[in-house]
Amino acid sequence: MPKTKVTTTTYTGEDGHERTQYRTTIPKQLAETFDMDGAELEWKMGGASNKLEIQVIHDE
């Protein structure tokens, strides 16, 4: 299974509060297999403490 890195960006919002945003990429093969172009992703905690589940949602 491909691995990607998570990057962190911290910024100050218009309201003056500091915020942190996390970003990662999706490997091209996975995006194409699941037809992710224009899709929404639903994120939730998995069954294990270090598991993340992502569901691809297509508007139809």
Distance bins in CASP14 RR format, pairs under 12 A and 6 or more apart:
PFRMAT RR
TARGET T0000
AUTHOR 0000-0000-0000
RMODE 2
METHOD distances of the structure
MODEL  1
1 27 0 0 0 0 1 0 0 0 0 0 0
1 29 0 0 0 0 0 1 0 0 0 0 0
1 30 0 0 0 0 1 0 0 0 0 0 0
2 24 0 0 0 0 0 1 0 0 0 0 0
2 25 0 0 0 0 1 0 0 0 0 0 0
2 26 0 0 0 0 1 0 0 0 0 0 0
2 27 1 0 1 0 0 0 0 0 0 0 0
2 28 0 0 0 0 1 0 0 0 0 0 0
2 29 1 0 0 1 0 0 0 0 0 0 0
2 30 1 0 0 1 0 0 0 0 0 0 0
2 31 0 0 0 0 0 1 0 0 0 0 0
2 33 0 0 0 0 0 1 0 0 0 0 0
3 24 0 0 0 0 0 1 0 0 0 0 0
3 25 0 0 0 0 0 1 0 0 0 0 0
3 26 0 0 0 0 0 1 0 0 0 0 0
3 27 0 0 0 0 1 0 0 0 0 0 0
3 30 0 0 0 0 0 1 0 0 0 0 0
4 22 0 0 0 0 0 1 0 0 0 0 0
4 23 0 0 0 0 1 0 0 0 0 0 0
4 24 1 0 1 0 0 0 0 0 0 0 0
4 25 1 0 1 0 0 0 0 0 0 0 0
4 26 1 0 0 1 0 0 0 0 0 0 0
4 27 1 0 0 1 0 0 0 0 0 0 0
4 28 0 0 0 0 0 1 0 0 0 0 0
4 30 0 0 0 0 1 0 0 0 0 0 0
4 31 0 0 0 0 0 1 0 0 0 0 0
5 22 0 0 0 0 0 1 0 0 0 0 0
5 23 0 0 0 0 1 0 0 0 0 0 0
5 24 1 0 0 1 0 0 0 0 0 0 0
5 25 0 0 0 0 1 0 0 0 0 0 0
6 20 0 0 0 0 0 1 0 0 0 0 0
6 21 0 0 0 0 0 1 0 0 0 0 0
6 22 1 0 1 0 0 0 0 0 0 0 0
6 23 1 0 0 1 0 0 0 0 0 0 0
6 24 1 0 1 0 0 0 0 0 0 0 0
6 25 0 0 0 0 1 0 0 0 0 0 0
6 52 0 0 0 0 0 1 0 0 0 0 0
7 20 0 0 0 0 0 1 0 0 0 0 0
7 21 0 0 0 0 1 0 0 0 0 0 0
7 22 1 0 0 1 0 0 0 0 0 0 0
7 23 1 0 1 0 0 0 0 0 0 0 0
7 24 1 0 0 1 0 0 0 0 0 0 0
7 25 0 0 0 0 1 0 0 0 0 0 0
8 19 0 0 0 0 0 1 0 0 0 0 0
8 20 1 0 0 1 0 0 0 0 0 0 0
8 21 1 0 0 1 0 0 0 0 0 0 0
8 22 1 0 1 0 0 0 0 0 0 0 0
8 23 1 0 0 1 0 0 0 0 0 0 0
8 24 0 0 0 0 0 1 0 0 0 0 0
9 18 0 0 0 0 0 1 0 0 0 0 0
9 19 0 0 0 0 1 0 0 0 0 0 0
9 20 1 0 0 1 0 0 0 0 0 0 0
9 21 1 0 1 0 0 0 0 0 0 0 0
9 22 0 0 0 0 1 0 0 0 0 0 0
9 23 1 0 0 1 0 0 0 0 0 0 0
10 17 0 0 0 0 0 1 0 0 0 0 0
10 18 1 0 0 1 0 0 0 0 0 0 0
10 19 1 0 0 1 0 0 0 0 0 0 0
10 20 1 0 1 0 0 0 0 0 0 0 0
10 21 1 0 0 1 0 0 0 0 0 0 0
10 22 0 0 0 0 0 1 0 0 0 0 0
11 17 0 0 0 0 1 0 0 0 0 0 0
11 18 1 0 0 1 0 0 0 0 0 0 0
11 19 1 0 1 0 0 0 0 0 0 0 0
11 20 0 0 0 0 1 0 0 0 0 0 0
11 21 1 0 0 1 0 0 0 0 0 0 0
12 18 1 0 1 0 0 0 0 0 0 0 0
12 19 1 0 0 1 0 0 0 0 0 0 0
12 20 0 0 0 0 0 1 0 0 0 0 0
13 19 1 0 0 1 0 0 0 0 0 0 0
13 20 0 0 0 0 0 1 0 0 0 0 0
13 21 0 0 0 0 0 1 0 0 0 0 0
22 43 0 0 0 0 0 1 0 0 0 0 0
22 52 0 0 0 0 0 1 0 0 0 0 0
24 30 0 0 0 0 0 1 0 0 0 0 0
24 41 0 0 0 0 0 1 0 0 0 0 0
24 43 0 0 0 0 0 1 0 0 0 0 0
24 52 0 0 0 0 0 1 0 0 0 0 0
24 54 0 0 0 0 0 1 0 0 0 0 0
25 31 0 0 0 0 1 0 0 0 0 0 0
25 36 0 0 0 0 0 1 0 0 0 0 0
26 32 0 0 0 0 1 0 0 0 0 0 0
26 33 0 0 0 0 0 1 0 0 0 0 0
26 34 0 0 0 0 1 0 0 0 0 0 0
26 36 1 0 0 1 0 0 0 0 0 0 0
26 37 0 0 0 0 0 1 0 0 0 0 0
26 39 0 0 0 0 0 1 0 0 0 0 0
26 41 0 0 0 0 1 0 0 0 0 0 0
26 54 0 0 0 0 1 0 0 0 0 0 0
26 56 0 0 0 0 0 1 0 0 0 0 0
27 33 0 0 0 0 1 0 0 0 0 0 0
27 34 0 0 0 0 0 1 0 0 0 0 0
27 36 0 0 0 0 0 1 0 0 0 0 0
28 34 0 0 0 0 0 1 0 0 0 0 0
28 36 0 0 0 0 1 0 0 0 0 0 0
28 37 0 0 0 0 0 1 0 0 0 0 0
29 36 0 0 0 0 0 1 0 0 0 0 0
30 36 1 0 0 1 0 0 0 0 0 0 0
30 39 0 0 0 0 0 1 0 0 0 0 0
30 41 0 0 0 0 0 1 0 0 0 0 0
30 54 0 0 0 0 1 0 0 0 0 0 0
30 56 0 0 0 0 1 0 0 0 0 0 0
31 37 1 0 0 1 0 0 0 0 0 0 0
31 38 0 0 0 0 0 1 0 0 0 0 0
31 39 0 0 0 0 1 0 0 0 0 0 0
31 41 0 0 0 0 0 1 0 0 0 0 0
31 54 0 0 0 0 0 1 0 0 0 0 0
31 56 0 0 0 0 1 0 0 0 0 0 0
32 39 0 0 0 0 0 1 0 0 0 0 0
32 56 0 0 0 0 0 1 0 0 0 0 0
33 56 0 0 0 0 1 0 0 0 0 0 0
34 40 0 0 0 0 0 1 0 0 0 0 0
34 41 0 0 0 0 1 0 0 0 0 0 0
34 54 0 0 0 0 1 0 0 0 0 0 0
34 55 0 0 0 0 1 0 0 0 0 0 0
34 56 1 0 1 0 0 0 0 0 0 0 0
34 57 0 0 0 0 0 1 0 0 0 0 0
34 58 0 0 0 0 1 0 0 0 0 0 0
35 56 1 0 0 1 0 0 0 0 0 0 0
35 57 0 0 0 0 0 1 0 0 0 0 0
35 58 1 0 0 1 0 0 0 0 0 0 0
35 60 0 0 0 0 0 1 0 0 0 0 0
36 54 0 0 0 0 1 0 0 0 0 0 0
36 55 0 0 0 0 0 1 0 0 0 0 0
36 56 1 0 1 0 0 0 0 0 0 0 0
36 57 0 0 0 0 0 1 0 0 0 0 0
36 58 0 0 0 0 1 0 0 0 0 0 0
37 56 0 0 0 0 0 1 0 0 0 0 0
37 58 0 0 0 0 0 1 0 0 0 0 0
38 56 0 0 0 0 1 0 0 0 0 0 0
38 57 0 0 0 0 1 0 0 0 0 0 0
38 58 0 0 0 0 1 0 0 0 0 0 0
38 59 0 0 0 0 1 0 0 0 0 0 0
39 54 0 0 0 0 0 1 0 0 0 0 0
39 55 0 0 0 0 1 0 0 0 0 0 0
39 56 1 0 1 0 0 0 0 0 0 0 0
39 57 1 0 0 1 0 0 0 0 0 0 0
39 58 1 0 1 0 0 0 0 0 0 0 0
39 59 1 0 0 1 0 0 0 0 0 0 0
39 60 0 0 0 0 0 1 0 0 0 0 0
40 54 0 0 0 0 0 1 0 0 0 0 0
40 55 0 0 0 0 1 0 0 0 0 0 0
40 56 1 0 0 1 0 0 0 0 0 0 0
40 57 1 0 1 0 0 0 0 0 0 0 0
40 58 0 0 0 0 1 0 0 0 0 0 0
40 59 1 0 0 1 0 0 0 0 0 0 0
40 60 0 0 0 0 0 1 0 0 0 0 0
41 52 0 0 0 0 0 1 0 0 0 0 0
41 53 0 0 0 0 0 1 0 0 0 0 0
41 54 1 0 1 0 0 0 0 0 0 0 0
41 55 1 0 0 1 0 0 0 0 0 0 0
41 56 1 0 0 1 0 0 0 0 0 0 0
41 57 1 0 0 1 0 0 0 0 0 0 0
41 58 0 0 0 0 0 1 0 0 0 0 0
42 52 0 0 0 0 0 1 0 0 0 0 0
42 53 0 0 0 0 1 0 0 0 0 0 0
42 54 1 0 0 1 0 0 0 0 0 0 0
42 55 1 0 1 0 0 0 0 0 0 0 0
42 56 0 0 0 0 1 0 0 0 0 0 0
42 57 1 0 1 0 0 0 0 0 0 0 0
42 58 0 0 0 0 0 1 0 0 0 0 0
43 51 0 0 0 0 0 1 0 0 0 0 0
43 52 1 0 0 1 0 0 0 0 0 0 0
43 53 1 0 0 1 0 0 0 0 0 0 0
43 54 1 0 1 0 0 0 0 0 0 0 0
43 55 0 0 0 0 1 0 0 0 0 0 0
43 56 0 0 0 0 0 1 0 0 0 0 0
43 57 0 0 0 0 0 1 0 0 0 0 0
44 51 0 0 0 0 1 0 0 0 0 0 0
44 52 1 0 0 1 0 0 0 0 0 0 0
44 53 1 0 1 0 0 0 0 0 0 0 0
44 54 0 0 0 0 1 0 0 0 0 0 0
44 55 1 0 0 1 0 0 0 0 0 0 0
45 51 1 0 0 1 0 0 0 0 0 0 0
45 52 1 0 0 1 0 0 0 0 0 0 0
45 53 1 0 0 1 0 0 0 0 0 0 0
45 54 0 0 0 0 0 1 0 0 0 0 0
46 52 1 0 0 1 0 0 0 0 0 0 0
46 53 1 0 1 0 0 0 0 0 0 0 0
46 54 0 0 0 0 0 1 0 0 0 0 0
46 55 0 0 0 0 0 1 0 0 0 0 0
47 53 0 0 0 0 1 0 0 0 0 0 0
END
